[in-house]
Amino acid sequence: MSEKVKAKVCFENKLAGILCYVEGIYTFKYNLDYLTGGGLPIAYSFPLSIETYESDMLFPFFEGLLSEGWLRDIQCRTQKVDKKNLLKRLILNGKDMVGAVSIIGENDEL
């Protein structure tokens, strides 16, 4: 059985949606309050929609937020996380991203 991992996706410190990984599938779904409250799209590749976005690989937008090279290696070593566990890496390092988007664990405070 595959591990289920969820993360909150925030835009300008507001809960925009949920990013999830389960059984080899990544999904992203906007929060209904965010949609009805005048929220902006988190990226051009994620226009506002009530539909769930789905992919068998991490969406390029989110993968682009991950560190690379020596910084990735240091983060993985010190945080004891596999380089291939992309969503876990996003959760561990996503609270202080450059730009308006941040990624936090499903049980973490905004």
Residue pairs with C-beta under 8 A, 6 or more apart in sequence:
1 23
2 22
2 23
2 24
3 21
3 22
4 20
4 21
4 22
5 20
5 21
5 22
5 87
5 88
5 91
6 18
6 19
6 20
6 21
6 105
6 106
7 18
7 19
7 20
7 87
7 90
7 91
7 94
7 103
7 104
7 105
7 106
8 15
8 17
8 18
8 19
8 103
8 104
8 105
8 106
8 108
8 110
9 15
9 16
9 17
9 18
9 19
9 28
9 42
9 101
9 102
9 103
10 16
10 101
10 102
10 103
10 104
10 110
11 34
11 39
11 40
11 42
11 100
11 101
12 100
13 102
13 110
14 34
14 39
14 110
15 31
15 33
15 34
15 110
16 30
16 31
16 34
16 39
16 42
16 101
17 28
17 29
17 30
17 31
17 34
17 42
18 27
18 28
18 29
18 31
18 106
19 26
19 27
19 28
19 62
19 87
19 90
19 103
20 26
20 27
20 28
20 29
21 27
21 58
21 87
24 56
25 54
25 55
25 56
26 54
26 55
26 56
26 57
26 58
26 59
26 87
27 52
27 53
27 54
27 55
28 46
28 52
28 53
28 59
28 62
29 51
29 52
29 53
30 39
30 46
30 48
30 49
30 50
31 39
32 50
35 48
35 49
35 50
39 48
40 48
41 47
41 48
42 61
42 100
42 101
43 61
43 101
45 59
45 60
45 61
46 53
46 59
46 61
53 59
58 86
58 87
62 86
62 90
62 103
63 86
65 90
65 94
65 97
65 101
65 103
66 72
66 86
66 89
66 90
66 93
67 75
67 89
67 93
72 83
72 89
73 83
75 81
75 89
75 92
75 93
76 82
76 83
76 89
79 89
79 92
79 93
81 88
81 89
81 92
82 88
83 89
90 103
91 103
91 104
91 105
94 102
94 103
94 104
95 102
95 103
95 104
95 108
96 102
97 103
104 110
